[in-house]
Amino acid sequence: HVQLVESGGGSVQAGGSLRLSCTYTRRPNYVTWFRQGPGNGREGVASIYTGGGDGYYADAVKGRFTISHDNAKKTAYLQMNTLKPEDTAMYYCKTNCRGTDYWGQGTQVTVS
């Protein structure tokens, strides 16, 4: 069983930045950030392999968002720069352990 806790959301003006954190109880192989905006389905934003390497990004966030992780802190991060109103959403992190998906409770990001 894995527990995930997201934090770092908030309200910012367009062009601003936020850094989201996802703390987990057991280090997964991959951590993926998803988001779900008003009236939209859940979409993948960024993913990273905790064993090393670069992250993978949705086209909508490439060049603005950066995913990273700190294995010692059991935490993954999503640095979000140059935020746009269309980035407004609930952001979730997800991992998979032994074939089971685990989700956090989400953190709200509002860009005006």
N, CA, C and O atoms as a MOPAC input file, in Angstrom:
PM7 MOZYME 1SCF
protein

 N      0.85400 1    -1.20300 1     0.00000 1
 C      0.00000 1     0.00000 1     0.00000 1
 C      0.87400 1     1.23200 1     0.00000 1
 O      1.87300 1     1.29000 1     0.71700 1
 N      0.49400 1     2.24400 1    -0.82200 1
 C      1.24900 1     3.49200 1    -0.91900 1
 C      0.30600 1     4.65200 1    -0.63600 1
 O     -0.80700 1     4.69900 1    -1.16000 1
 N      0.74400 1     5.56500 1     0.17500 1
 C     -0.01700 1     6.79000 1     0.41600 1
 C      0.70200 1     7.96600 1    -0.21100 1
 O      1.92600 1     8.08000 1    -0.13300 1
 N     -0.06500 1     8.83200 1    -0.82900 1
 C      0.47400 1    10.01700 1    -1.50700 1
 C     -0.20800 1    11.25400 1    -0.94200 1
 O     -1.41700 1    11.25800 1    -0.71000 1
 N      0.57000 1    12.29200 1    -0.72600 1
 C      0.01700 1    13.55100 1    -0.24200 1
 C      0.58000 1    14.67800 1    -1.08900 1
 O      1.79200 1    14.88900 1    -1.13100 1
 N     -0.30700 1    15.40300 1    -1.76400 1
 C      0.10500 1    16.54900 1    -2.56700 1
 C     -0.01800 1    17.83100 1    -1.73600 1
 O     -0.82400 1    17.92500 1    -0.80900 1
 N      0.80000 1    18.79800 1    -2.09900 1
 C      0.72400 1    20.11300 1    -1.47500 1
 C      1.31100 1    21.13400 1    -2.43100 1
 O      1.92700 1    20.77800 1    -3.43500 1
 N      1.11600 1    22.40000 1    -2.11100 1
 C      1.74100 1    23.46300 1    -2.87800 1
 C      0.81800 1    24.20900 1    -3.82100 1
 O      1.23800 1    25.17600 1    -4.45800 1
 N     -0.42800 1    23.78100 1    -3.92400 1
 C     -1.35500 1    24.49100 1    -4.78800 1
 C     -1.70600 1    25.85400 1    -4.21800 1
 O     -1.35400 1    26.18900 1    -3.08800 1
 N     -2.40900 1    26.62800 1    -5.03200 1
 C     -2.81900 1    27.95000 1    -4.58300 1
 C     -3.36300 1    28.75400 1    -5.73900 1
 O     -3.61600 1    28.22900 1    -6.82300 1
 N     -3.54000 1    30.04300 1    -5.48900 1
 C     -4.04100 1    30.96600 1    -6.49900 1
 C     -2.92800 1    31.91500 1    -6.90800 1
 O     -2.28500 1    32.53500 1    -6.06000 1
 N     -2.70600 1    32.02300 1    -8.20200 1
 C     -1.66700 1    32.91900 1    -8.72200 1
 C     -2.19400 1    33.65800 1    -9.93100 1
 O     -3.18600 1    33.25500 1   -10.53800 1
 N     -1.53300 1    34.73000 1   -10.27400 1
 C     -1.86200 1    35.44400 1   -11.49400 1
 C     -1.14700 1    34.81100 1   -12.67900 1
 O     -0.11400 1    34.16000 1   -12.52100 1
 N     -1.69900 1    35.00800 1   -13.84800 1
 C     -1.07500 1    34.49900 1   -15.06600 1
 C      0.36900 1    34.98600 1   -15.15500 1
 O      0.67300 1    36.14800 1   -14.88700 1
 N      1.23200 1    34.07500 1   -15.53300 1
 C      2.65200 1    34.38900 1   -15.59900 1
 C      3.41800 1    34.00200 1   -14.35000 1
 O      4.64900 1    33.99800 1   -14.34100 1
 N      2.69000 1    33.67700 1   -13.30100 1
 C      3.32100 1    33.31400 1   -12.03600 1
 C      3.78000 1    31.87100 1   -11.99600 1
 O      3.67800 1    31.13800 1   -12.98000 1
 N      4.29000 1    31.47700 1   -10.83000 1
 C      4.84700 1    30.13100 1   -10.65300 1
 C      4.32700 1    29.49500 1    -9.37100 1
 O      3.96500 1    30.17600 1    -8.41200 1
 N      4.30500 1    28.18800 1    -9.38900 1
 C      4.00200 1    27.39500 1    -8.19800 1
 C      4.84500 1    26.13400 1    -8.26600 1
 O      5.22400 1    25.68600 1    -9.34900 1
 N      5.13700 1    25.56500 1    -7.10400 1
 C      5.79100 1    24.26200 1    -7.06200 1
 C      4.93100 1    23.31400 1    -6.24400 1
 O      4.68700 1    23.53600 1    -5.05800 1
 N      4.48300 1    22.27000 1    -6.88900 1
 C      3.70300 1    21.24700 1    -6.21400 1
 C      4.62200 1    20.15300 1    -5.69700 1
 O      5.65100 1    19.85100 1    -6.30100 1
 N      4.24000 1    19.56700 1    -4.57700 1
 C      4.98200 1    18.45000 1    -3.99800 1
 C      4.06700 1    17.25000 1    -3.84900 1
 O      2.87200 1    17.38800 1    -3.58800 1
 N      4.64200 1    16.08500 1    -4.01700 1
 C      3.91500 1    14.82400 1    -3.81800 1
 C      4.80500 1    13.93700 1    -2.96200 1
 O      5.83500 1    13.44900 1    -3.42700 1
 N      4.41700 1    13.73300 1    -1.74000 1
 C      5.19000 1    12.91100 1    -0.81600 1
 C      4.56600 1    11.52500 1    -0.72800 1
 O      3.35200 1    11.39100 1    -0.57200 1
 N      5.40600 1    10.49100 1    -0.83000 1
 C      4.88400 1     9.12200 1    -0.84400 1
 C      5.53600 1     8.30700 1     0.25700 1
 O      6.63400 1     8.61800 1     0.72000 1
 N      4.84000 1     7.26200 1     0.66400 1
 C      5.31500 1     6.43600 1     1.76500 1
 C      6.25900 1     5.34200 1     1.29800 1
 O      7.03600 1     4.80600 1     2.08800 1
 N      6.19100 1     5.00600 1     0.00500 1
 C      7.07000 1     3.99600 1    -0.55600 1
 C      7.51000 1     4.46400 1    -1.92800 1
 O      6.68100 1     4.86800 1    -2.74300 1
 N      8.80300 1     4.41400 1    -2.19000 1
 C      9.31200 1     4.91100 1    -3.46300 1
 C      8.79600 1     4.05300 1    -4.61100 1
 O      9.00000 1     2.83900 1    -4.62500 1
 N      8.12800 1     4.68400 1    -5.57200 1
 C      7.63200 1     3.96300 1    -6.73700 1
 C      8.64700 1     4.00600 1    -7.86300 1
 O      9.64900 1     4.71600 1    -7.76800 1
 N      8.40100 1     3.25900 1    -8.92200 1
 C      9.25600 1     3.36900 1   -10.09300 1
 C      8.97100 1     4.65300 1   -10.86500 1
 O      9.89000 1     5.31700 1   -11.34500 1
 N      7.71200 1     4.98700 1   -10.97700 1
 C      7.31200 1     6.17700 1   -11.72400 1
 C      6.37800 1     7.02000 1   -10.86100 1
 O      5.62700 1     6.49800 1   -10.03600 1
 N      6.44000 1     8.31300 1   -11.06600 1
 C      5.46600 1     9.23500 1   -10.49700 1
 C      4.91400 1    10.05400 1   -11.65300 1
 O      5.66800 1    10.57300 1   -12.47600 1
 N      3.60700 1    10.16400 1   -11.70600 1
 C      2.96200 1    10.93500 1   -12.75900 1
 C      2.04200 1    11.98000 1   -12.14000 1
 O      1.29100 1    11.70200 1   -11.20500 1
 N      2.12400 1    13.17100 1   -12.68000 1
 C      1.18700 1    14.23300 1   -12.29500 1
 C      0.06100 1    14.28000 1   -13.32500 1
 O      0.30200 1    14.26400 1   -14.53200 1
 N     -1.17100 1    14.33800 1   -12.82300 1
 C     -2.36300 1    14.51100 1   -13.64500 1
 C     -3.04400 1    15.79800 1   -13.21200 1
 O     -2.75100 1    16.34500 1   -12.14900 1
 N     -3.94700 1    16.26900 1   -14.04200 1
 C     -4.78300 1    17.39400 1   -13.64500 1
 C     -6.18100 1    17.22000 1   -14.23500 1
 O     -6.38200 1    16.55600 1   -15.25200 1
 N     -7.12100 1    17.83800 1   -13.55900 1
 C     -8.49600 1    17.81500 1   -14.02700 1
 C     -9.07900 1    19.20400 1   -13.84100 1
 O     -9.31600 1    19.65900 1   -12.72200 1
 N     -9.30500 1    19.86700 1   -14.97300 1
 C     -9.87200 1    21.20100 1   -14.95500 1
 C    -11.37800 1    21.15500 1   -14.94700 1
 O    -11.96900 1    20.09100 1   -15.13000 1
 N    -12.01600 1    22.30700 1   -14.73600 1
 C    -13.47700 1    22.37100 1   -14.69800 1
 C    -14.09200 1    21.84100 1   -15.98900 1
 O    -13.79100 1    22.33500 1   -17.07600 1
 N    -14.94100 1    20.84900 1   -15.86800 1
 C    -15.61900 1    20.29800 1   -17.03500 1
 C    -14.76200 1    19.42700 1   -17.92400 1
 O    -15.19200 1    19.02300 1   -19.00400 1
 N    -13.54500 1    19.13200 1   -17.47800 1
 C    -12.63200 1    18.32300 1   -18.29700 1
 C    -12.36100 1    16.98100 1   -17.64900 1
 O    -12.56500 1    16.79000 1   -16.45000 1
 N    -11.89400 1    16.05600 1   -18.47500 1
 C    -11.44700 1    14.79300 1   -17.92900 1
 C    -10.04700 1    14.92200 1   -17.34900 1
 O     -9.39000 1    15.95100 1   -17.51100 1
 N     -9.60000 1    13.88300 1   -16.68200 1
 C     -8.26700 1    13.90700 1   -16.08900 1
 C     -7.23600 1    13.66900 1   -17.18400 1
 O     -7.38100 1    12.75100 1   -17.99100 1
 N     -6.19900 1    14.49600 1   -17.20900 1
 C     -5.16200 1    14.37100 1   -18.23000 1
 C     -3.78200 1    14.28700 1   -17.59800 1
 O     -3.51200 1    14.90900 1   -16.57000 1
 N     -2.92400 1    13.51600 1   -18.22400 1
 C     -1.55100 1    13.41700 1   -17.75600 1
 C     -0.78600 1    14.67500 1   -18.08400 1
 O     -0.93500 1    15.23500 1   -19.17000 1
 N      0.03200 1    15.12300 1   -17.15100 1
 C      0.80100 1    16.34900 1   -17.30600 1
 C      2.28300 1    16.05500 1   -17.44800 1
 O      2.93600 1    16.54100 1   -18.37200 1
 N      2.81300 1    15.25500 1   -16.52800 1
 C      4.24400 1    14.96300 1   -16.54200 1
 C      4.50000 1    13.67800 1   -15.78200 1
 O      3.75500 1    13.31900 1   -14.87000 1
 N      5.56200 1    12.99100 1   -16.16800 1
 C      5.89700 1    11.72800 1   -15.53600 1
 C      7.40700 1    11.60400 1   -15.43100 1
 O      8.14300 1    12.14100 1   -16.25900 1
 N      7.86600 1    10.88900 1   -14.40300 1
 C      9.29700 1    10.71100 1   -14.23600 1
 C      9.59000 1     9.34900 1   -13.65000 1
 O      8.83400 1     8.83600 1   -12.82500 1
 N     10.70800 1     8.76200 1   -14.08900 1
 C     11.19600 1     7.51000 1   -13.54700 1
 C     12.11100 1     7.83600 1   -12.37600 1
 O     13.07700 1     8.58100 1   -12.54300 1
 N     11.83300 1     7.30200 1   -11.20900 1
 C     12.59300 1     7.68000 1   -10.02500 1
 C     13.98000 1     7.06600 1   -10.00100 1
 O     14.78300 1     7.37800 1    -9.12200 1
 N     14.26800 1     6.19600 1   -10.95800 1
 C     15.60100 1     5.63300 1   -11.06300 1
 C     16.56300 1     6.50400 1   -11.83800 1
 O     17.74300 1     6.17500 1   -11.96800 1
 N     16.06300 1     7.61600 1   -12.35500 1
 C     16.93700 1     8.53300 1   -13.07800 1
 C     16.42100 1     8.84200 1   -14.46100 1
 O     15.59000 1     8.10800 1   -14.99700 1
 N     16.89300 1     9.89600 1   -15.03100 1
 C     16.47400 1    10.27200 1   -16.37400 1
 C     15.57900 1    11.50200 1   -16.37500 1
 O     15.17000 1    11.99600 1   -15.32400 1
 N     15.29100 1    11.97600 1   -17.56200 1
 C     14.46700 1    13.16100 1   -17.72700 1
 C     12.99000 1    12.81500 1   -17.60600 1
 O     12.58900 1    11.65700 1   -17.71600 1
 N     12.21600 1    13.82500 1   -17.38200 1
 C     10.78100 1    13.64700 1   -17.31500 1
 C     10.13500 1    13.66700 1   -18.68300 1
 O     10.76300 1    14.03000 1   -19.67800 1
 N      8.87400 1    13.27100 1   -18.72100 1
 C      8.06900 1    13.30000 1   -19.94200 1
 C      6.92400 1    14.26800 1   -19.69600 1
 O      6.36800 1    14.32700 1   -18.59900 1
 N      6.57500 1    15.03100 1   -20.73700 1
 C      5.61600 1    16.11000 1   -20.55900 1
 C      4.53900 1    16.11200 1   -21.63300 1
 O      4.77900 1    15.74600 1   -22.78300 1
 N      3.34700 1    16.53400 1   -21.22800 1
 C      2.30200 1    16.80500 1   -22.20600 1
 C      2.69000 1    18.04400 1   -23.00000 1
 O      3.36800 1    18.93600 1   -22.49000 1
 N      2.25600 1    18.08800 1   -24.24100 1
 C      2.60500 1    19.22000 1   -25.10900 1
 C      2.16700 1    20.54900 1   -24.49800 1
 O      2.84200 1    21.56500 1   -24.66600 1
 N      1.04900 1    20.54200 1   -23.79700 1
 C      0.50600 1    21.79500 1   -23.25200 1
 C      1.40400 1    22.43300 1   -22.20000 1
 O      1.27900 1    23.62400 1   -21.91500 1
 N      2.30700 1    21.65000 1   -21.62400 1
 C      3.12800 1    22.18400 1   -20.52500 1
 C      4.61800 1    22.15500 1   -20.82000 1
 O      5.41100 1    22.63700 1   -20.01200 1
 N      5.01500 1    21.60200 1   -21.95600 1
 C      6.43400 1    21.52200 1   -22.29200 1
 C      7.07400 1    22.90700 1   -22.29400 1
 O      6.52400 1    23.86600 1   -22.83600 1
 N      8.22800 1    22.98500 1   -21.68300 1
 C      8.94200 1    24.25000 1   -21.62200 1
 C      8.51000 1    25.14000 1   -20.47200 1
 O      9.17700 1    26.13300 1   -20.18000 1
 N      7.40500 1    24.80400 1   -19.81000 1
 C      6.93500 1    25.61300 1   -18.68000 1
 C      6.97500 1    24.84100 1   -17.36600 1
 O      7.23200 1    25.42000 1   -16.31100 1
 N      6.72600 1    23.55600 1   -17.42600 1
 C      6.69400 1    22.71800 1   -16.22200 1
 C      7.92900 1    21.82400 1   -16.18000 1
 O      8.44900 1    21.40700 1   -17.21500 1
 N      8.38300 1    21.54100 1   -14.96600 1
 C      9.50000 1    20.62300 1   -14.77600 1
 C      9.17000 1    19.66500 1   -13.64800 1
 O      8.81900 1    20.08100 1   -12.54400 1
 N      9.28800 1    18.37000 1   -13.93900 1
 C      9.06000 1    17.35200 1   -12.91700 1
 C     10.40700 1    16.88300 1   -12.40600 1
 O     11.36300 1    16.74200 1   -13.16900 1
 N     10.47200 1    16.64200 1   -11.10700 1
 C     11.70400 1    16.16000 1   -10.50100 1
 C     11.33900 1    15.31900 1    -9.28100 1
 O     10.17200 1    15.22500 1    -8.90200 1
 N     12.35500 1    14.71000 1    -8.67500 1
 C     12.09200 1    13.91700 1    -7.47800 1
 C     13.31700 1    13.90900 1    -6.59100 1
 O     14.44200 1    14.13900 1    -7.03700 1
 N     13.06800 1    13.64100 1    -5.33600 1
 C     14.12900 1    13.52100 1    -4.33700 1
 C     13.86400 1    12.21600 1    -3.59600 1
 O     12.98400 1    12.14500 1    -2.73800 1
 N     14.62900 1    11.19100 1    -3.93400 1
 C     14.37100 1     9.87600 1    -3.33600 1
 C     14.60900 1     9.87500 1    -1.83300 1
 O     13.93200 1     9.15800 1    -1.09600 1
 N     15.55900 1    10.66800 1    -1.38000 1
 C     15.82900 1    10.71500 1     0.05500 1
 C     14.63400 1    11.27100 1     0.82400 1
 O     14.34900 1    10.85500 1     1.94700 1
 N     13.94800 1    12.21100 1     0.20100 1
 C     12.77000 1    12.80900 1     0.84300 1
 C     11.48100 1    12.10900 1     0.44400 1
 O     10.41000 1    12.46400 1     0.93700 1
 N     11.56400 1    11.11300 1    -0.44600 1
 C     10.37700 1    10.41900 1    -0.95300 1
 C      9.34400 1    11.42700 1    -1.44600 1
 O      8.16700 1    11.36700 1    -1.09200 1
 N      9.80800 1    12.33200 1    -2.25200 1
 C      8.95500 1    13.41700 1    -2.73100 1
 C      9.22900 1    13.68100 1    -4.19700 1
 O     10.37600 1    13.70500 1    -4.64300 1
 N      8.15300 1    13.87700 1    -4.93500 1
 C      8.25500 1    14.33200 1    -6.31300 1
 C      7.71300 1    15.75700 1    -6.38300 1
 O      6.86200 1    16.16000 1    -5.59100 1
 N      8.23500 1    16.50400 1    -7.35600 1
 C      7.87100 1    17.90600 1    -7.46600 1
 C      7.38400 1    18.20400 1    -8.88500 1
 O      7.74900 1    17.53200 1    -9.84900 1
 N      6.55700 1    19.22400 1    -8.96900 1
 C      6.17800 1    19.75400 1   -10.27400 1
 C      6.33900 1    21.26900 1   -10.19000 1
 O      5.52300 1    21.96700 1    -9.58900 1
 N      7.40000 1    21.75000 1   -10.80200 1
 C      7.64100 1    23.19300 1   -10.86900 1
 C      6.87300 1    23.72900 1   -12.05800 1
 O      7.07100 1    23.29000 1   -13.19100 1
 N      6.00500 1    24.67300 1   -11.79400 1
 C      5.14500 1    25.21700 1   -12.84700 1
 C      5.43800 1    26.70100 1   -13.00700 1
 O      5.20100 1    27.49600 1   -12.09800 1
 N      5.94800 1    27.05900 1   -14.16200 1
 C      6.27400 1    28.44700 1   -14.46000 1
 C      5.39400 1    28.97700 1   -15.58000 1
 O      4.76200 1    28.21200 1   -16.30900 1
 N      5.36300 1    30.28200 1   -15.70500 1
 C      4.57600 1    30.93400 1   -16.76800 1
 C      3.16900 1    30.34900 1   -16.81400 1
 O      2.69100 1    29.92600 1   -17.86700 1
 N      2.53100 1    30.33300 1   -15.67900 1
 C      1.20600 1    29.71900 1   -15.59000 1
 C      0.18500 1    30.50300 1   -16.39200 1
 O      0.25900 1    31.72600 1   -16.51500 1
 N     -0.77400 1    29.75800 1   -16.93500 1
 C     -1.84100 1    30.32300 1   -17.75500 1
 C     -3.19100 1    29.99300 1   -17.12700 1
 O     -3.30000 1    29.02500 1   -16.37600 1
 N     -4.21100 1    30.77800 1   -17.42200 1
 C     -5.53800 1    30.45300 1   -16.86700 1
 C     -5.98300 1    29.03000 1   -17.20600 1
 O     -6.68000 1    28.39400 1   -16.41400 1
 N     -5.59200 1    28.53600 1   -18.35500 1
 C     -5.98800 1    27.16900 1   -18.72900 1
 C     -5.26700 1    26.09000 1   -17.92600 1
 O     -5.58900 1    24.90900 1   -18.05800 1
 N     -4.30200 1    26.47300 1   -17.10300 1
 C     -3.66800 1    25.51600 1   -16.20000 1
 C     -4.48300 1    25.31200 1   -14.93700 1
 O     -4.16400 1    24.45200 1   -14.11700 1
 N     -5.54200 1    26.10700 1   -14.77900 1
 C     -6.39700 1    25.95400 1   -13.60900 1
 C     -6.99000 1    24.56200 1   -13.56400 1
 O     -7.63700 1    24.12300 1   -14.51500 1
 N     -6.76700 1    23.86500 1   -12.45500 1
 C     -7.20700 1    22.48000 1   -12.33100 1
 C     -6.88600 1    21.96900 1   -10.93400 1
 O     -6.15300 1    22.59500 1   -10.16800 1
 N     -7.45600 1    20.82000 1   -10.63300 1
 C     -6.99700 1    20.05100 1    -9.48200 1
 C     -5.87000 1    19.16200 1    -9.98600 1
 O     -6.01800 1    18.46100 1   -10.98700 1
 N     -4.75300 1    19.19900 1    -9.29000 1
 C     -3.57800 1    18.43100 1    -9.68100 1
 C     -3.41100 1    17.24200 1    -8.73600 1
 O     -3.49200 1    17.37100 1    -7.51500 1
 N     -3.17700 1    16.08700 1    -9.34500 1
 C     -3.02500 1    14.84700 1    -8.59000 1
 C     -1.70600 1    14.18000 1    -8.96500 1
 O     -1.24300 1    14.29100 1   -10.10100 1
 N     -1.11100 1    13.49100 1    -8.00500 1
 C     -0.00700 1    12.62600 1    -8.36800 1
 C     -0.46100 1    11.18100 1    -8.24500 1
 O     -1.33900 1    10.84200 1    -7.45200 1
 N      0.16000 1    10.35500 1    -9.04700 1
 C     -0.20500 1     8.94800 1    -9.11300 1
 C      1.03700 1     8.08200 1    -9.20600 1
 O      2.00400 1     8.42700 1    -9.88500 1
 N      0.99800 1     6.96100 1    -8.51800 1
 C      2.04400 1     5.96000 1    -8.66800 1
 C      1.39200 1     4.60400 1    -8.87400 1
 O      0.17600 1     4.45200 1    -8.75900 1
 N      2.21900 1     3.63700 1    -9.17700 1
 C      1.74600 1     2.27600 1    -9.33400 1
 C      2.69000 1     1.35800 1    -8.58300 1
 O      3.91000 1     1.45500 1    -8.71400 1
 N      2.11500 1     0.47100 1    -7.80000 1
 C      2.92900 1    -0.48800 1    -7.05800 1
 C      2.30000 1    -1.85600 1    -7.21100 1
 O      1.16200 1    -2.07700 1    -6.79700 1
 N      3.04000 1    -2.76700 1    -7.80300 1
 C      2.58800 1    -4.15400 1    -7.97300 1
 C      1.22400 1    -4.21700 1    -8.66400 1
 O      0.35200 1    -4.99800 1    -8.28500 1
 N      1.06600 1    -3.38000 1    -9.68000 1
 C     -0.13700 1    -3.43900 1   -10.49100 1
 C     -1.30700 1    -2.63600 1    -9.96400 1
 O     -2.37000 1    -2.62300 1   -10.58500 1
 N     -1.14200 1    -1.97200 1    -8.84300 1
 C     -2.22600 1    -1.16700 1    -8.27000 1
 C     -1.87200 1     0.30900 1    -8.36700 1
 O     -0.77300 1     0.71900 1    -7.99200 1
 N     -2.81500 1     1.11100 1    -8.87600 1
 C     -2.60700 1     2.55200 1    -8.94700 1
 C     -2.97500 1     3.18900 1    -7.61200 1
 O     -3.95100 1     2.81000 1    -6.96500 1
 N     -2.18000 1     4.14900 1    -7.23100 1
 C     -2.43400 1     4.92900 1    -6.01200 1
 C     -2.45800 1     6.40600 1    -6.37700 1
 O     -1.60900 1     6.89100 1    -7.12600 1
 N     -3.43700 1     7.10700 1    -5.84000 1
 C     -3.62300 1     8.52700 1    -6.11400 1
 C     -3.59700 1     9.32200 1    -4.80900 1
 O     -3.98100 1     8.83800 1    -3.74400 1
 N     -3.12900 1    10.55600 1    -4.94200 1
 C     -3.25300 1    11.47200 1    -3.82200 1
 C     -4.62200 1    12.12500 1    -3.84500 1
 O     -5.44700 1    11.84200 1    -4.71300 1
 N     -4.85200 1    13.00200 1    -2.88000 1
 C     -6.15500 1    13.64100 1    -2.75100 1
 C     -6.29300 1    14.86700 1    -3.64700 1
 O     -7.39600 1    15.37800 1    -3.84100 1
 N     -5.18100 1    15.33400 1    -4.18900 1
 C     -5.19900 1    16.47800 1    -5.09000 1
 C     -4.90100 1    17.78700 1    -4.39400 1
 O     -5.10200 1    17.93800 1    -3.18900 1
 N     -4.41400 1    18.73200 1    -5.18700 1
 C     -4.17400 1    20.09400 1    -4.70600 1
 C     -4.63700 1    21.04900 1    -5.80300 1
 O     -4.31900 1    20.86200 1    -6.97700 1
 N     -5.38100 1    22.06000 1    -5.41100 1
 C     -6.01100 1    22.96400 1    -6.38400 1
 C     -5.04900 1    24.06300 1    -6.82600 1
 O     -4.38100 1    24.69500 1    -6.00800 1
 N     -4.99600 1    24.27100 1    -8.12700 1
 C     -4.23500 1    25.37600 1    -8.71500 1
 C     -5.21700 1    26.24900 1    -9.47800 1
 O     -5.95100 1    25.77000 1   -10.34200 1
 N     -5.22400 1    27.54000 1    -9.14900 1
 C     -6.10500 1    28.48900 1    -9.81100 1
 C     -5.26500 1    29.63000 1   -10.36400 1
 O     -4.52500 1    30.28600 1    -9.63100 1
 N     -5.39200 1    29.85700 1   -11.66600 1
 C     -4.61700 1    30.90900 1   -12.32900 1
 C     -5.59600 1    31.92700 1   -12.90600 1
 O     -6.48400 1    31.57400 1   -13.68200 1
 N     -5.43100 1    33.17300 1   -12.52900 1
 C     -6.35500 1    34.20600 1   -13.00000 1
 C     -5.61800 1    35.28900 1   -13.78200 1
 O     -6.24000 1    36.24000 1   -14.25400 1

